[in-house]
């Protein structure tokens, strides 16, 4: 077991490694999304279109992001990272599983169908 003074440093080191792994994740441009794929996208919230949906844009395009049955935790103008699944039926849309907000906090979206 680590001495009491070493414990906080061990936690910081573990979090730093985790944060580095997230940053190394491959980000897919919105314009290159393929239906039925699990993706990570980054962009700016253009508009919150409903309490559980918003439009995300990057330099390559824009897409609707569904977070339901949860409420969108971001505002227009926020730069966010979204991880989710690209819908393979109907208009292009991402079913978000989690979102990294501008302050670095991660919001997970539990689904009622799970």
C-alpha positions as CSV (number, residue, x, y, z in Angstrom):
1,X,0.0,0.0,0.0
2,X,1.2,3.5,-0.8
3,X,2.2,5.9,2.0
4,X,-0.5,8.5,2.8
5,X,1.4,11.3,1.1
6,X,2.0,9.3,-2.1
7,X,-1.7,8.5,-2.7
8,X,-2.8,11.8,-4.1
9,X,0.1,11.7,-6.6
10,X,-0.8,8.2,-7.7
11,X,-4.3,9.4,-8.4
12,X,-3.1,12.4,-10.4
13,X,-0.8,10.2,-12.4
14,X,-3.6,7.8,-13.2
15,X,-5.9,10.7,-14.3
16,X,-3.2,12.1,-16.5
17,X,-2.7,8.8,-18.3
18,X,-6.5,8.6,-18.8
19,X,-6.7,12.1,-20.1
20,X,-3.8,11.4,-22.5
21,X,-5.6,8.4,-23.9
22,X,-8.8,10.4,-24.6
23,X,-6.8,13.1,-26.4
24,X,-5.2,10.4,-28.6
25,X,-8.6,9.2,-29.8
26,X,-9.3,9.4,-33.5
27,X,-11.7,12.2,-34.3
28,X,-13.8,11.8,-37.5
29,X,-14.7,14.8,-39.5
30,X,-18.5,15.2,-39.7
31,X,-18.4,15.2,-43.5
32,X,-16.8,11.7,-43.4
33,X,-19.3,10.0,-41.1
34,X,-20.6,6.6,-42.2
35,X,-24.0,5.2,-41.1
36,X,-23.8,2.5,-38.4
37,X,-20.3,3.4,-37.2
38,X,-19.2,4.3,-33.7
39,X,-17.5,7.7,-33.9
40,X,-15.9,10.6,-32.0
41,X,-16.5,14.0,-33.5
42,X,-15.5,17.5,-32.4
43,X,-17.2,20.7,-33.3
44,X,-19.2,23.7,-32.3
45,X,-22.8,23.6,-31.1
46,X,-24.6,25.6,-33.8
47,X,-28.1,25.4,-32.3
48,X,-30.0,23.5,-29.7
49,X,-33.0,22.3,-31.8
50,X,-34.9,20.6,-29.0
51,X,-34.4,19.8,-25.3
52,X,-32.7,16.5,-26.3
53,X,-31.1,17.4,-29.6
54,X,-28.6,19.9,-31.1
55,X,-26.8,20.6,-34.3
56,X,-23.0,20.2,-34.3
57,X,-20.7,21.6,-37.0
58,X,-17.1,21.4,-37.9
59,X,-15.2,22.6,-41.0
60,X,-16.4,19.6,-43.0
61,X,-20.2,19.7,-42.3
62,X,-22.9,19.6,-39.7
63,X,-25.1,16.9,-38.1
64,X,-27.9,16.5,-35.6
65,X,-26.9,15.0,-32.3
66,X,-29.5,13.2,-30.1
67,X,-28.9,12.9,-26.4
68,X,-32.4,11.7,-25.4
69,X,-34.1,11.0,-23.2
70,X,-31.6,13.4,-21.5
71,X,-31.4,17.2,-21.8
72,X,-28.7,18.9,-23.9
73,X,-25.9,20.0,-21.5
74,X,-24.4,22.6,-23.8
75,X,-25.3,25.9,-25.4
76,X,-24.9,27.4,-28.9
77,X,-21.3,28.3,-29.4
78,X,-19.8,25.7,-27.1
79,X,-17.0,23.6,-28.6
80,X,-17.6,19.9,-27.6
81,X,-16.5,16.4,-28.3
82,X,-19.2,13.8,-28.9
83,X,-18.9,10.0,-28.8
84,X,-21.7,8.0,-30.2
85,X,-23.3,5.9,-33.0
86,X,-24.2,7.3,-36.5
87,X,-27.8,6.4,-37.2
88,X,-28.1,4.0,-40.1
89,X,-31.8,4.7,-40.8
90,X,-33.1,8.1,-42.0
91,X,-31.4,11.4,-42.1
92,X,-27.8,11.6,-40.7
93,X,-27.8,11.8,-36.9
94,X,-25.6,10.8,-34.0
95,X,-27.0,9.0,-31.0
96,X,-24.6,10.4,-28.3
97,X,-23.3,8.1,-25.6
98,X,-21.1,10.8,-24.0
99,X,-20.0,14.4,-24.5
100,X,-16.9,16.3,-23.3
101,X,-17.9,19.9,-22.4
102,X,-15.7,23.0,-22.9
103,X,-14.6,22.7,-19.2
104,X,-13.4,19.1,-19.8
105,X,-16.2,17.5,-17.8
106,X,-17.7,14.3,-19.3
107,X,-21.4,13.8,-19.5
108,X,-22.7,10.3,-20.2
109,X,-26.1,9.7,-21.6
110,X,-28.0,6.7,-20.3
111,X,-30.6,5.4,-22.7
112,X,-34.0,4.2,-21.7
113,X,-33.8,1.4,-24.2
114,X,-30.9,-0.3,-22.4
